[in-house]
Amino acid sequence: MAHVDFAKTFRVGRYGVDLDAIEVAAQACLALNDAIEVYLVDEIGKMECLSPKFIVAMRTLLNTDKAVVATIAEKGSGFIAEVKGRRDVELWRVTAANRDSLPARVSARLGTEI
């Protein structure tokens, strides 16, 4: 199996993780902003959870009244399990059979039109 390499210290499976890029993106894209009504996050996964700044930004966001639509790793401990265990989180499994209908379902759940 080939590796997808970065000159980085962290690896998840065959992938090198550019932790600096994740942290820059987390601070810029997950910062609270009154003009943003819905945050879309792809994804809360093992790579992202290597970043303490990502975790802090996500926790801060999840502890607000802002709507967050995110994909999350199917398996994982730590922050992944923490998010899945929150009382205010609604989990939907994405499958080949339902993925095309999910945008309309998300829109209906948020009370918006796509």
N, CA, C and O atoms as a DFTB+ gen file, in Angstrom:
456 C
 N C O
     1  1       0.845      -1.174       0.000
     2  2       0.000       0.000       0.000
     3  2       0.894       1.242       0.000
     4  3       1.827       1.334       0.798
     5  1       0.621       2.171      -0.868
     6  2       1.405       3.397      -0.973
     7  2       1.080       4.336       0.173
     8  3      -0.023       4.318       0.720
     9  1       2.041       5.145       0.521
    10  2       1.837       6.156       1.546
    11  2       1.618       7.503       0.885
    12  3       2.198       7.798      -0.161
    13  1       0.784       8.310       1.496
    14  2       0.599       9.689       1.067
    15  2       1.411      10.512       2.055
    16  3       0.987      10.748       3.186
    17  1       2.582      10.942       1.610
    18  2       3.560      11.503       2.533
    19  2       3.582      13.015       2.558
    20  3       3.456      13.692       1.538
    21  1       3.748      13.509       3.763
    22  2       4.120      14.878       4.043
    23  2       5.338      14.757       4.946
    24  3       5.494      13.754       5.642
    25  1       6.182      15.739       4.943
    26  2       7.329      15.717       5.854
    27  2       6.822      16.129       7.239
    28  3       7.200      17.176       7.765
    29  1       5.976      15.302       7.808
    30  2       5.330      15.613       9.079
    31  2       5.554      14.478      10.059
    32  3       5.875      13.352       9.681
    33  1       5.377      14.805      11.323
    34  2       5.584      13.845      12.391
    35  2       4.394      12.920      12.570
    36  3       4.563      11.769      12.973
    37  1       3.214      13.394      12.282
    38  2       2.008      12.647      12.592
    39  2       1.517      11.848      11.389
    40  3       1.597      12.297      10.245
    41  1       1.002      10.644      11.681
    42  2       0.449       9.779      10.638
    43  2      -0.869       9.205      11.134
    44  3      -1.028       8.905      12.317
    45  1      -1.793       9.062      10.224
    46  2      -3.019       8.308      10.462
    47  2      -3.089       7.312       9.324
    48  3      -3.333       7.674       8.173
    49  1      -2.872       6.054       9.661
    50  2      -2.810       5.028       8.620
    51  2      -1.690       5.343       7.657
    52  3      -0.548       5.550       8.069
    53  1      -2.003       5.379       6.399
    54  2      -0.982       5.635       5.380
    55  2      -0.799       7.113       5.074
    56  3      -0.011       7.472       4.199
    57  1      -1.521       7.975       5.788
    58  2      -1.500       9.405       5.505
    59  2      -0.629      10.177       6.481
    60  3      -0.723       9.996       7.695
    61  1       0.220      11.041       5.937
    62  2       0.928      12.014       6.746
    63  2      -0.044      13.139       7.058
    64  3      -0.879      13.487       6.224
    65  1       0.057      13.709       8.250
    66  2      -0.885      14.739       8.684
    67  2      -0.154      16.070       8.797
    68  3       0.834      16.195       9.519
    69  1      -0.660      17.061       8.068
    70  2      -0.123      18.417       8.143
    71  2      -0.862      19.141       9.257
    72  3      -1.848      19.836       9.013
    73  1      -0.383      18.974      10.472
    74  2      -1.043      19.508      11.656
    75  2      -1.154      21.030      11.603
    76  3      -2.166      21.591      12.022
    77  1      -0.132      21.695      11.095
    78  2      -0.187      23.156      10.999
    79  2      -1.343      23.607      10.117
    80  3      -2.027      24.576      10.445
    81  1      -1.569      22.921       9.004
    82  2      -2.668      23.277       8.102
    83  2      -4.016      23.074       8.783
    84  3      -4.919      23.894       8.618
    85  1      -4.163      22.000       9.542
    86  2      -5.412      21.749      10.261
    87  2      -5.649      22.854      11.280
    88  3      -6.773      23.337      11.422
    89  1      -4.608      23.254      11.986
    90  2      -4.768      24.271      13.016
    91  2      -5.091      25.636      12.428
    92  3      -5.914      26.363      12.984
    93  1      -4.470      25.993      11.330
    94  2      -4.773      27.262      10.666
    95  2      -6.227      27.256      10.181
    96  3      -6.957      28.229      10.372
    97  1      -6.632      26.161       9.558
    98  2      -8.009      26.055       9.058
    99  2      -9.013      26.091      10.208
   100  3     -10.050      26.745      10.097
   101  1      -8.726      25.405      11.298
   102  2      -9.640      25.377      12.438
   103  2      -9.824      26.765      13.012
   104  3     -10.951      27.175      13.289
   105  1      -8.743      27.490      13.194
   106  2      -8.852      28.824      13.770
   107  2      -9.583      29.783      12.836
   108  3     -10.334      30.640      13.302
   109  1      -9.379      29.654      11.541
   110  2     -10.026      30.556      10.591
   111  2     -11.478      30.180      10.327
   112  3     -12.350      31.049      10.310
   113  1     -11.742      28.914      10.124
   114  2     -13.067      28.475       9.674
   115  2     -14.045      28.184      10.804
   116  3     -15.258      28.236      10.598
   117  1     -13.541      27.883      11.982
   118  2     -14.429      27.535      13.091
   119  2     -14.576      28.664      14.098
   120  3     -15.231      28.495      15.127
   121  1     -13.977      29.808      13.814
   122  2     -14.099      30.956      14.712
   123  2     -15.549      31.425      14.740
   124  3     -16.223      31.460      13.711
   125  1     -16.008      31.778      15.913
   126  2     -17.385      32.252      16.041
   127  2     -17.556      33.560      15.277
   128  3     -16.731      34.470      15.357
   129  1     -18.652      33.618      14.539
   130  2     -18.943      34.773      13.702
   131  2     -20.449      34.963      13.700
   132  3     -21.183      34.060      13.298
   133  1     -20.916      36.108      14.138
   134  2     -22.361      36.368      14.204
   135  2     -23.044      36.276      12.846
   136  3     -24.243      36.007      12.778
   137  1     -22.304      36.494      11.771
   138  2     -22.894      36.454      10.433
   139  2     -23.106      35.031       9.924
   140  3     -23.802      34.833       8.928
   141  1     -22.520      34.045      10.586
   142  2     -22.653      32.656      10.148
   143  2     -23.769      31.987      10.927
   144  3     -23.759      31.975      12.158
   145  1     -24.727      31.433      10.211
   146  2     -25.854      30.760      10.855
   147  2     -25.632      29.262      10.999
   148  3     -26.062      28.662      11.984
   149  1     -24.962      28.652      10.020
   150  2     -24.737      27.209      10.022
   151  2     -23.279      26.950       9.664
   152  3     -22.771      27.455       8.663
   153  1     -22.625      26.165      10.487
   154  2     -21.253      25.747      10.220
   155  2     -21.288      24.347       9.632
   156  3     -21.970      23.466      10.155
   157  1     -20.555      24.141       8.544
   158  2     -20.426      22.828       7.919
   159  2     -18.989      22.346       8.142
   160  3     -18.033      23.031       7.777
   161  1     -18.852      21.179       8.735
   162  2     -17.530      20.666       9.086
   163  2     -17.355      19.280       8.474
   164  3     -18.126      18.361       8.751
   165  1     -16.332      19.146       7.640
   166  2     -16.003      17.861       7.036
   167  2     -14.524      17.609       7.295
   168  3     -13.707      18.043       6.483
   169  1     -14.157      16.992       8.286
   170  2     -14.841      16.107       9.185
   171  2     -14.240      16.185      10.567
   172  3     -13.191      16.798      10.764
   173  1     -14.901      15.566      11.521
   174  2     -14.322      15.351      12.843
   175  2     -13.783      13.924      12.787
   176  3     -14.513      12.954      12.987
   177  1     -12.500      13.826      12.511
   178  2     -11.881      12.518      12.323
   179  2     -10.573      12.411      13.077
   180  3     -10.183      13.323      13.805
   181  1      -9.914      11.306      12.899
   182  2      -8.676      11.046      13.637
   183  2      -7.584      12.070      13.316
   184  3      -6.841      12.488      14.205
   185  1      -7.490      12.474      12.048
   186  2      -6.474      13.468      11.682
   187  2      -6.740      14.795      12.383
   188  3      -5.838      15.386      12.975
   189  1      -7.972      15.252      12.311
   190  2      -8.338      16.539      12.892
   191  2      -8.148      16.532      14.409
   192  3      -7.758      17.537      15.003
   193  1      -8.428      15.387      15.020
   194  2      -8.337      15.283      16.478
   195  2      -6.910      15.236      16.993
   196  3      -6.697      15.228      18.205
   197  1      -5.924      15.205      16.100
   198  2      -4.537      15.358      16.517
   199  2      -4.236      16.810      16.884
   200  3      -3.217      17.099      17.511
   201  1      -5.119      17.711      16.496
   202  2      -4.924      19.138      16.722
   203  2      -5.688      19.624      17.952
   204  3      -6.919      19.642      17.950
   205  1      -4.965      20.018      18.999
   206  2      -5.649      20.594      20.160
   207  2      -6.446      21.846      19.796
   208  3      -7.501      22.098      20.377
   209  1      -5.948      22.633      18.838
   210  2      -6.662      23.854      18.436
   211  2      -7.975      23.511      17.740
   212  3      -8.972      24.208      17.931
   213  1      -7.990      22.451      16.938
   214  2      -9.231      22.008      16.309
   215  2     -10.237      21.592      17.372
   216  3     -11.406      21.973      17.305
   217  1      -9.793      20.817      18.346
   218  2     -10.688      20.335      19.402
   219  2     -11.256      21.506      20.192
   220  3     -12.456      21.541      20.463
   221  1     -10.418      22.461      20.563
   222  2     -10.902      23.634      21.309
   223  2     -11.903      24.420      20.477
   224  3     -12.948      24.827      20.984
   225  1     -11.595      24.637      19.207
   226  2     -12.504      25.395      18.339
   227  2     -13.836      24.672      18.174
   228  3     -14.890      25.308      18.214
   229  1     -13.807      23.351      17.989
   230  2     -15.048      22.582      17.846
   231  2     -15.848      22.588      19.144
   232  3     -17.066      22.769      19.115
   233  1     -15.188      22.394      20.277
   234  2     -15.907      22.430      21.565
   235  2     -16.577      23.777      21.767
   236  3     -17.733      23.851      22.184
   237  1     -15.845      24.838      21.469
   238  2     -16.399      26.188      21.613
   239  2     -17.624      26.342      20.736
   240  3     -18.653      26.846      21.187
   241  1     -17.524      25.916      19.500
   242  2     -18.628      26.013      18.556
   243  2     -19.819      25.165      19.001
   244  3     -20.959      25.627      18.959
   245  1     -19.563      23.947      19.418
   246  2     -20.641      23.054      19.841
   247  2     -21.327      23.533      21.122
   248  3     -22.463      23.147      21.397
   249  1     -20.656      24.357      21.893
   250  2     -21.238      24.875      23.119
   251  2     -21.988      26.184      22.922
   252  3     -22.351      26.848      23.893
   253  1     -22.221      26.555      21.667
   254  2     -23.026      27.734      21.349
   255  2     -24.382      27.265      20.831
   256  3     -24.658      26.068      20.763
   257  1     -25.215      28.227      20.470
   258  2     -26.512      27.885      19.882
   259  2     -26.446      27.838      18.354
   260  3     -27.480      27.726      17.695
   261  1     -25.251      27.922      17.792
   262  2     -25.077      27.847      16.341
   263  2     -25.382      26.439      15.838
   264  3     -25.095      25.453      16.517
   265  1     -25.960      26.355      14.653
   266  2     -26.197      25.053      14.022
   267  2     -24.873      24.553      13.440
   268  3     -24.140      25.302      12.794
   269  1     -24.587      23.280      13.680
   270  2     -23.378      22.658      13.147
   271  2     -23.793      21.376      12.443
   272  3     -24.440      20.514      13.038
   273  1     -23.423      21.254      11.189
   274  2     -23.620      20.023      10.427
   275  2     -22.221      19.498      10.148
   276  3     -21.411      20.170       9.510
   277  1     -21.943      18.296      10.629
   278  2     -20.582      17.775      10.499
   279  2     -20.606      16.297      10.172
   280  3     -21.532      15.573      10.536
   281  1     -19.578      15.872       9.486
   282  2     -19.342      14.437       9.365
   283  2     -18.397      14.070      10.498
   284  3     -17.581      14.880      10.938
   285  1     -18.523      12.841      10.957
   286  2     -17.682      12.381      12.063
   287  2     -17.288      10.936      11.789
   288  3     -18.053      10.157      11.222
   289  1     -16.093      10.611      12.202
   290  2     -15.600       9.245      12.003
   291  2     -16.548       8.240      12.646
   292  3     -17.084       8.469      13.730
   293  1     -16.737       7.136      11.962
   294  2     -17.626       6.103      12.497
   295  2     -17.062       5.502      13.783
   296  3     -17.808       5.180      14.707
   297  1     -15.746       5.355      13.830
   298  2     -15.094       4.788      15.006
   299  2     -14.108       5.801      15.558
   300  3     -13.560       6.622      14.822
   301  1     -13.894       5.733      16.845
   302  2     -12.902       6.601      17.461
   303  2     -13.220       6.864      18.909
   304  3     -14.374       6.814      19.336
   305  1     -12.179       7.143      19.649
   306  2     -12.334       7.450      21.066
   307  2     -12.041       8.936      21.256
   308  3     -12.047       9.702      20.292
   309  1     -11.792       9.333      22.473
   310  2     -11.424      10.718      22.742
   311  2     -12.496      11.688      22.301
   312  3     -13.672      11.525      22.629
   313  1     -12.083      12.703      21.551
   314  2     -13.019      13.755      21.139
   315  2     -14.128      13.225      20.244
   316  3     -15.259      13.706      20.318
   317  1     -13.829      12.250      19.405
   318  2     -14.864      11.672      18.535
   319  2     -15.976      11.076      19.398
   320  3     -17.154      11.341      19.159
   321  1     -15.611      10.282      20.388
   322  2     -16.603       9.690      21.290
   323  2     -17.315      10.764      22.104
   324  3     -18.514      10.658      22.359
   325  1     -16.586      11.787      22.508
   326  2     -17.184      12.889      23.268
   327  2     -18.303      13.560      22.471
   328  3     -19.396      13.788      22.990
   329  1     -18.022      13.869      21.216
   330  2     -19.029      14.529      20.378
   331  2     -20.238      13.619      20.192
   332  3     -21.378      14.065      20.321
   333  1     -19.998      12.370      19.894
   334  2     -21.100      11.429      19.684
   335  2     -21.941      11.239      20.940
   336  3     -23.126      10.920      20.850
   337  1     -21.342      11.432      22.101
   338  2     -22.047      11.241      23.355
   339  2     -22.806      12.464      23.859
   340  3     -23.486      12.390      24.883
   341  1     -22.700      13.572      23.161
   342  2     -23.398      14.784      23.595
   343  2     -24.910      14.615      23.439
   344  3     -25.383      14.009      22.478
   345  1     -25.642      15.148      24.378
   346  2     -27.111      15.067      24.321
   347  2     -27.700      15.897      23.186
   348  3     -28.796      15.605      22.706
   349  1     -26.988      16.917      22.762
   350  2     -27.504      17.806      21.719
   351  2     -27.052      17.410      20.317
   352  3     -27.241      18.172      19.368
   353  1     -26.460      16.230      20.177
   354  2     -25.988      15.757      18.879
   355  2     -26.960      14.724      18.324
   356  3     -27.402      13.816      19.029
   357  1     -27.277      14.882      17.066
   358  2     -28.145      13.947      16.353
   359  2     -27.283      13.259      15.298
   360  3     -26.733      13.928      14.423
   361  1     -27.158      11.949      15.366
   362  2     -26.308      11.202      14.446
   363  2     -27.143      10.552      13.348
   364  3     -28.160       9.914      13.620
   365  1     -26.705      10.720      12.120
   366  2     -27.327      10.073      10.967
   367  2     -26.235       9.286      10.249
   368  3     -25.153       9.812       9.989
   369  1     -26.517       8.051       9.935
   370  2     -25.564       7.236       9.183
   371  2     -25.719       7.573       7.691
   372  3     -26.829       7.612       7.160
   373  1     -24.593       7.811       7.041
   374  2     -24.578       8.079       5.603
   375  2     -24.271       6.769       4.889
   376  3     -23.275       6.108       5.182
   377  1     -25.136       6.404       3.953
   378  2     -24.944       5.189       3.163
   379  2     -25.077       5.529       1.686
   380  3     -25.518       6.620       1.326
   381  1     -24.696       4.598       0.848
   382  2     -24.875       4.796      -0.595
   383  2     -26.355       4.962      -0.924
   384  3     -26.705       5.693      -1.850
   385  1     -27.219       4.296      -0.181
   386  2     -28.664       4.350      -0.451
   387  2     -29.300       5.679      -0.036
   388  3     -30.282       6.103      -0.645
   389  1     -28.749       6.356       1.008
   390  2     -29.419       7.571       1.484
   391  2     -28.660       8.864       1.208
   392  3     -29.195       9.947       1.449
   393  1     -27.440       8.782       0.715
   394  2     -26.617       9.994       0.609
   395  2     -27.206      11.074      -0.297
   396  3     -27.023      12.260      -0.024
   397  1     -27.897      10.701      -1.353
   398  2     -28.461      11.709      -2.248
   399  2     -29.640      12.452      -1.629
   400  3     -29.933      13.582      -2.020
   401  1     -30.313      11.832      -0.673
   402  2     -31.451      12.472      -0.036
   403  2     -31.058      13.303       1.190
   404  3     -31.886      14.043       1.721
   405  1     -29.826      13.192       1.639
   406  2     -29.408      13.890       2.855
   407  2     -29.423      15.415       2.762
   408  3     -29.791      16.055       3.748
   409  1     -29.049      16.036       1.649
   410  2     -29.137      17.504       1.622
   411  2     -30.553      18.020       1.917
   412  3     -30.714      18.986       2.664
   413  1     -31.556      17.398       1.349
   414  2     -32.943      17.831       1.617
   415  2     -33.319      17.563       3.069
   416  3     -34.026      18.359       3.687
   417  1     -32.849      16.448       3.612
   418  2     -33.140      16.116       5.016
   419  2     -32.477      17.119       5.957
   420  3     -33.090      17.566       6.926
   421  1     -31.234      17.467       5.671
   422  2     -30.525      18.453       6.492
   423  2     -31.230      19.807       6.391
   424  3     -31.432      20.487       7.397
   425  1     -31.597      20.183       5.184
   426  2     -32.300      21.452       4.975
   427  2     -33.602      21.492       5.756
   428  3     -33.911      22.492       6.402
   429  1     -34.359      20.417       5.699
   430  2     -35.628      20.357       6.445
   431  2     -35.378      20.429       7.951
   432  3     -36.114      21.098       8.675
   433  1     -34.347      19.746       8.413
   434  2     -34.036      19.740       9.852
   435  2     -33.630      21.130      10.329
   436  3     -33.945      21.523      11.452
   437  1     -32.929      21.876       9.469
   438  2     -32.490      23.224       9.816
   439  2     -33.574      24.271       9.572
   440  3     -33.458      25.413      10.015
   441  1     -34.626      23.870       8.863
   442  2     -35.697      24.823       8.541
   443  2     -35.279      25.822       7.488
   444  3     -35.706      26.977       7.512
   445  1     -34.438      25.378       6.556
   446  2     -33.955      26.247       5.481
   447  2     -34.193      25.569       4.139
   448  3     -34.529      24.387       4.076
   449  1     -34.016      26.323       3.088
   450  2     -34.110      25.760       1.739
   451  2     -32.715      25.659       1.155
   452  3     -31.853      26.496       1.424
   453  1     -32.500      24.622       0.347
   454  2     -31.205      24.502      -0.330
   455  2     -31.369      24.836      -1.785
   456  3     -30.398      24.797      -2.540
